[in-house]
Amino acid sequence: MKEIHTETVIIWNLILGILKTPYSILMFIFGKYSLRQVIEPYHKLIKGLLEPRFTVSIILLLIISFITSIFLSEELFDTLVLYPSDFLSYNFYTLITHGFLHAGLTHLFSNILIIYIFGRVVERELGSKNTAIIYFFGLVFAALFSSIINLLQGNVLGGIGASGAAMALVATGTLFKPFNFSYLMILPMPIFVIGWLAIFSDITGILNATQDGIGYFAHIGGYISAIIVLFLLKEQHDLKKGLIINGILALILFLIITYV
């Protein structure tokens, strides 16, 4: 399996490359360095960012799908949207197609950011093939889960977006590498913090029952799907360890929030 470096390694290599650049340029001026040697740190940066092949590929596909959807007629666009009863009819294909549609650039960018950060972690640990399985299983399972809940609640509104699949990656990354550092908020932060903030936000959204257009039940379905698919992939040992570690971390965070 091709090595995928951590974000920390990439960040430090970039910093060292930037610090070395003035010297490299000076050596280039005096004919001691080639242009390739000058730009080598930035070439390594781009190469490092593109290491998780499935993650990068699905992001590119989401971007292309978003651009394409802009030119679709309203009627055609609507046939690709997921409606709660679709899985009971011939429109079951929307369980997948809805994941390639987004409501706008903000919606698209937020999903892409989460997919890249957690997809990178998951792909480093489980490989491209298993990451793809987790992603698409999460996409379909989250769609089914949210559809059933919405039907029971009498909600007939359609849904779009890859957030269910993204949350499957969030759950998997949080379970397998909770102490892996991410730079989502500029400063290094363990991904279990980001993961649990996302889970807390979704639970709060469901309890408050706000009409903000966010598919909280799809997110919950994504989290659940990760546990199911990891069990099916025979990752029971790491799954059990991840659940125990995250249970302890969740308890600590709860005590901090409650008593500090």
C-alpha positions as MATLAB code, in Angstrom:
seq = 'MKEIHTETVIIWNLILGILKTPYSILMFIFGKYSLRQVIEPYHKLIKGLLEPRFTVSIILLLIISFITSIFLSEELFDTLVLYPSDFLSYNFYTLITHGFLHAGLTHLFSNILIIYIFGRVVERELGSKNTAIIYFFGLVFAALFSSIINLLQGNVLGGIGASGAAMALVATGTLFKPFNFSYLMILPMPIFVIGWLAIFSDITGILNATQDGIGYFAHIGGYISAIIVLFLLKEQHDLKKGLIINGILALILFLIITYV';
ca = [
       0.000    0.000    0.000;
       1.365    3.398   -1.009;
       2.472    5.503    1.954;
       0.324    8.500    2.850;
       2.031   11.023    5.091;
       0.319   12.766    7.983;
      -0.720   16.405    7.741;
       1.953   17.230   10.329;
       4.733   15.848    8.114;
       3.432   17.828    5.126;
       3.139   21.055    7.158;
       6.682   20.753    8.561;
       8.138   19.950    5.143;
       6.383   23.043    3.767;
       7.722   25.265    6.572;
      11.262   23.973    6.083;
      10.900   24.443    2.327;
       9.765   28.060    2.741;
      12.673   28.793    5.101;
      15.098   27.252    2.606;
      13.677   29.079   -0.435;
      15.724   32.326   -0.159;
      18.929   30.277    0.023;
      17.812   28.100   -2.903;
      17.028   31.171   -5.020;
      20.445   32.635   -4.206;
      22.135   29.368   -5.209;
      20.072   29.370   -8.429;
      21.233   32.902   -9.264;
      24.854   31.829   -8.851;
      24.299   28.701  -10.921;
      24.713   26.257   -8.043;
      21.091   25.044   -8.008;
      18.763   24.102  -10.836;
      15.225   25.456  -11.038;
      13.990   21.990  -10.096;
      15.904   22.177   -6.802;
      14.347   25.579   -6.062;
      10.772   24.387   -6.535;
      11.345   20.910   -5.052;
       9.694   21.701   -1.653;
       6.529   22.890   -3.399;
       6.556   19.899   -5.728;
       6.716   17.673   -2.625;
       3.814   19.636   -1.113;
       1.572   19.056   -4.137;
       2.613   15.419   -4.330;
       1.892   14.981   -0.619;
      -1.549   16.560   -0.894;
      -2.447   14.181   -3.748;
      -1.303   10.997   -1.951;
      -4.763    9.706   -0.871;
      -5.921    8.671   -4.339;
      -9.529    7.733   -3.617;
     -10.092   10.811   -1.456;
      -8.702   13.158   -4.096;
     -10.611   11.335   -6.853;
     -13.986   11.566   -5.100;
     -13.399   15.255   -4.375;
     -12.650   15.931   -8.040;
     -15.778   13.991   -8.992;
     -17.873   16.062   -6.569;
     -16.496   19.284   -8.039;
     -17.177   18.141  -11.612;
     -20.681   16.986  -10.635;
     -21.411   20.336   -8.985;
     -20.313   22.292  -12.062;
     -22.334   19.985  -14.310;
     -25.445   20.309  -12.127;
     -25.462   24.073  -12.670;
     -26.367   23.472  -16.316;
     -29.087   20.891  -15.650;
     -32.714   21.810  -16.098;
     -34.784   22.082  -12.925;
     -36.745   18.975  -13.899;
     -33.642   16.846  -14.502;
     -31.985   18.109  -11.322;
     -35.099   17.160   -9.350;
     -34.983   13.569  -10.641;
     -31.542   13.183   -8.994;
     -32.629   14.561   -5.595;
     -33.321   12.064   -2.800;
     -36.918   12.037   -1.584;
     -37.879    9.926    1.467;
     -40.009    7.438   -0.485;
     -37.544    6.943   -3.364;
     -36.069    3.741   -1.977;
     -39.531    2.172   -2.181;
     -39.849    2.911   -5.903;
     -37.899    2.778   -9.136;
     -36.250    6.052   -8.061;
     -33.977    4.153   -5.659;
     -30.981    5.352   -7.730;
     -31.282    8.699   -5.907;
     -29.745    6.949   -2.885;
     -26.496    7.545   -4.768;
     -27.128   10.452   -7.128;
     -28.123   12.848   -4.314;
     -24.584   12.555   -2.975;
     -23.179   14.264   -6.056;
     -25.430   17.311   -5.820;
     -24.868   20.341   -3.587;
     -26.894   23.443   -2.789;
     -24.041   25.878   -3.321;
     -20.317   26.484   -2.998;
     -20.439   26.684    0.806;
     -22.246   23.345    1.017;
     -19.796   21.765   -1.431;
     -16.681   23.226    0.189;
     -17.649   22.173    3.719;
     -18.183   18.569    2.592;
     -14.969   18.543    0.566;
     -12.973   19.826    3.536;
     -14.305   17.141    5.859;
     -13.873   14.411    3.232;
     -10.255   15.397    2.617;
      -9.229   15.648    6.273;
     -10.828   12.421    7.442;
     -10.514   10.580    4.128;
      -6.759   11.106    4.269;
      -6.605    9.503    7.718;
      -8.859    6.588    6.777;
      -7.056    5.920    3.508;
      -3.681    5.909    5.261;
      -4.938    3.302    7.727;
      -7.225    1.118    5.590;
      -6.208    1.754    1.994;
      -8.058    3.189   -0.989;
     -10.353    0.207   -1.597;
     -11.706    0.062    1.965;
     -12.032    3.841    2.076;
     -14.207    3.673   -1.050;
     -16.337    0.949    0.550;
     -16.783    3.026    3.715;
     -17.652    6.130    1.681;
     -20.282    4.589   -0.596;
     -21.758    2.341    2.082;
     -22.078    5.452    4.264;
     -23.692    7.381    1.412;
     -26.382    4.749    0.801;
     -26.945    3.756    4.435;
     -27.261    7.394    5.552;
     -29.773    8.003    2.757;
     -31.862    4.979    3.783;
     -31.658    5.863    7.469;
     -32.717    9.484    6.970;
     -35.426    8.485    4.474;
     -37.042    6.080    6.941;
     -36.924    8.657    9.745;
     -38.371   11.346    7.476;
     -41.181    9.043    6.330;
     -42.076    8.282    9.946;
     -42.113   12.022   10.676;
     -44.189   12.803    7.598;
     -41.399   14.851    6.023;
     -41.472   14.695    2.212;
     -38.759   17.250    1.447;
     -35.866   16.207   -0.779;
     -32.223   16.081    0.234;
     -28.870   16.479   -1.490;
     -25.213   16.383   -0.518;
     -22.406   14.001    0.378;
     -22.571   14.684    4.111;
     -23.745   11.156    4.994;
     -20.683    9.662    3.303;
     -18.473   12.372    4.806;
     -19.698   11.552    8.308;
     -18.920    7.876    7.731;
     -15.316    8.975    7.174;
     -15.480   11.238   10.243;
     -16.600    8.337   12.434;
     -14.005    5.951   10.981;
     -11.138    8.415   11.362;
     -12.219    9.305   14.894;
     -12.388    5.615   15.854;
      -9.105    4.548   14.255;
      -6.840    7.546   14.820;
      -8.436    9.835   17.447;
      -5.109   11.511   18.272;
      -4.094   12.212   14.684;
      -3.570   15.967   14.336;
      -5.473   18.034   11.796;
      -5.029   21.676   10.864;
      -8.654   22.355    9.950;
      -8.739   25.333   12.326;
      -5.137   26.445   11.559;
      -3.839   25.277   14.946;
      -3.095   21.538   15.311;
      -6.053   19.714   16.822;
      -6.682   15.990   17.449;
      -9.351   14.794   15.052;
     -11.387   13.266   17.866;
     -12.181   16.852   18.933;
     -13.455   17.695   15.437;
     -15.317   14.392   15.255;
     -17.060   14.802   18.589;
     -17.895   18.450   17.869;
     -19.611   17.267   14.675;
     -21.523   14.545   16.546;
     -22.512   16.961   19.322;
     -23.702   19.494   16.730;
     -25.863   16.871   15.000;
     -27.402   15.617   18.241;
     -28.127   19.203   19.288;
     -29.668   19.916   15.886;
     -32.010   16.936   16.221;
     -33.027   17.820   19.778;
     -33.697   21.449   18.870;
     -35.640   20.442   15.745;
     -34.639   23.567   13.826;
     -35.530   24.036   10.148;
     -32.026   24.946    8.992;
     -31.910   22.615    5.997;
     -29.193   20.392    7.477;
     -29.739   16.630    7.194;
     -28.949   15.712   10.786;
     -30.446   12.230   10.466;
     -28.284   11.584    7.394;
     -25.263   12.546    9.484;
     -26.304   10.155   12.253;
     -26.810    7.454    9.639;
     -23.271    8.105    8.399;
     -21.848    7.610   11.901;
     -23.782    4.364   12.372;
     -22.759    3.080    8.944;
     -19.075    3.368    9.866;
     -19.494    0.956   12.792;
     -21.418   -1.509   10.622;
     -19.018   -1.483    7.683;
     -15.925   -1.712    9.896;
     -17.435   -4.793   11.500;
     -18.138   -6.275    8.063;
     -14.562   -5.496    6.981;
     -13.376   -7.589    9.956;
     -11.781   -4.647   11.746;
     -13.375   -5.683   15.051;
     -10.214   -5.308   17.161;
      -9.471   -1.733   16.077;
     -13.187   -0.924   16.162;
     -13.509   -2.128   19.753;
     -10.369   -0.257   20.800;
     -11.599    2.905   19.071;
     -15.003    2.706   20.753;
     -13.390    2.311   24.184;
     -10.956    5.205   23.657;
     -13.650    7.495   22.295;
     -16.028    6.497   25.090;
     -13.426    7.563   27.640;
     -12.703   10.788   25.732;
     -16.425   11.571   25.477;
     -16.830   11.044   29.225;
     -13.886   13.339   29.958;
     -15.257   16.045   27.653;
     -18.688   15.710   29.284;
     -17.207   16.113   32.760;
     -15.182   19.131   31.644;
     -18.226   20.813   30.077;
     -20.392   19.998   33.105;
     -18.090   20.931   35.959;
     -15.565   23.453   34.627;
];
